[in-house]
Amino acid sequence: MHDWLTGMRGGERCLEVFCELFPEADLFTLLHVPGSVSETIERRRITTSFIQNIPGAAQRYRQYLPLFPAAVRRFDLRGYDLVLSSSHAVAKGARVPPGALHVCYCFTPMRYVWDLYDEYFGPRAGLLTRTVMPPLAAWLRRWDRRTAANVHHFVAISRFVADRIRRAYGRPADVIYPPVDVARFRVEEGPGDFYLVVSALTPYKRVDLAVAAASKLGRRLVVVGSGPEEARLRSLAGPTVELLGWRDDAEIALLYARCRALLFPTVEDFGITPLEAMASGRPVIALGQGGALETVVAPGGEEPATGIFFERQSVEALAEAIQRFESGTPRFEPKALRRRAEAFDRPLFKERVEQYLAARLAEHARC
């Protein structure tokens, strides 16, 4: 069970591994845009919801958020003994048949009605949205909390998300970090001549901070990504900032290998892009909050540093961190950066998930 299939982002990288672990399993999702995900996922028998048949849903599916709970509850899961939901919205709310085990690999509780409501529906939203959303969000929070009781085991993508699950649902969660496919990336010689951002261009990602900081300092910045913030970011960008739109895996890997450092200004649930940069032997300049604290190693500890942190989510703080990075202290060793990424490598994730599910199924059978 997966929320929707519209592109290969971090959640779909995890789903791809789940499909490999269960090659005969059926896949249920609210919406599938054919060709948008990997062949491993595409060749699955995919069942979609009524959202699939709404005109224009492929481009505007997020506008149908109020319909998502009803859509996911209509799936008929009778006959299955294991339901594995990978959820950041409503997938974990599916009706599970009696006797079946439900494990939720949780990217986050529904962020737009919990921690990040203001980023999605605050002052920058339209008047109608600001009027309608408060009661709707309250209803969605109640639904989200109530359906959490249908999950036997939560697995969070980070300790940061495990704490959010505890606060939102009153439930404990185990932690299995998502994978980075280290083999996709290579280390090149040379320092690189541009900073890089790889991100969906949505408000909470705060790519605007990177664009503004690079423009202020006159540093070359390459932004890879697409989304509703793209037009605004182009209006903010100075002559040293280039927005490429989205690029395929091979081109992104090349950009990682040739950049100077990755800029990561968001409070992220986990954040796969810092690890992709490290797999390419490139350091990270990251906001010192959220999942980055569990992947990026700051200077001064026992392990080799893989990046530096800035403490405030502001243009000034990021610009200061860039200048601190350019001072040359600390020095970053590409091999050490790659070793850090290898601790999160895809084969290790696959092994950990397989062992975890085998243990939970054995416990469930004894009950």
Secondary structure as GFF3:
##gff-version 3
##sequence-region A 1 367
A	DSSP	alpha_helix	10	21	.	.	.	ID=ss1
A	DSSP	beta_strand	27	29	.	.	.	ID=ss2
A	DSSP	alpha_helix	39	42	.	.	.	ID=ss3
A	DSSP	beta_strand	46	48	.	.	.	ID=ss4
A	DSSP	three_ten_helix	50	53	.	.	.	ID=ss5
A	DSSP	alpha_helix	57	60	.	.	.	ID=ss6
A	DSSP	three_ten_helix	61	67	.	.	.	ID=ss7
A	DSSP	alpha_helix	68	73	.	.	.	ID=ss8
A	DSSP	beta_strand	82	87	.	.	.	ID=ss9
A	DSSP	three_ten_helix	91	93	.	.	.	ID=ss10
A	DSSP	beta_strand	101	106	.	.	.	ID=ss11
A	DSSP	alpha_helix	117	121	.	.	.	ID=ss12
A	DSSP	alpha_helix	127	147	.	.	.	ID=ss13
A	DSSP	three_ten_helix	148	150	.	.	.	ID=ss14
A	DSSP	beta_strand	153	156	.	.	.	ID=ss15
A	DSSP	alpha_helix	159	169	.	.	.	ID=ss16
A	DSSP	beta_strand	174	175	.	.	.	ID=ss17
A	DSSP	three_ten_helix	182	184	.	.	.	ID=ss18
A	DSSP	beta_strand	195	198	.	.	.	ID=ss19
A	DSSP	three_ten_helix	203	205	.	.	.	ID=ss20
A	DSSP	alpha_helix	207	217	.	.	.	ID=ss21
A	DSSP	beta_strand	221	224	.	.	.	ID=ss22
A	DSSP	alpha_helix	230	236	.	.	.	ID=ss23
A	DSSP	beta_strand	241	245	.	.	.	ID=ss24
A	DSSP	alpha_helix	249	258	.	.	.	ID=ss25
A	DSSP	beta_strand	261	264	.	.	.	ID=ss26
A	DSSP	alpha_helix	273	279	.	.	.	ID=ss27
A	DSSP	beta_strand	284	287	.	.	.	ID=ss28
A	DSSP	three_ten_helix	290	294	.	.	.	ID=ss29
A	DSSP	beta_strand	307	310	.	.	.	ID=ss30
A	DSSP	alpha_helix	315	326	.	.	.	ID=ss31
A	DSSP	alpha_helix	334	342	.	.	.	ID=ss32
A	DSSP	alpha_helix	346	366	.	.	.	ID=ss33
###
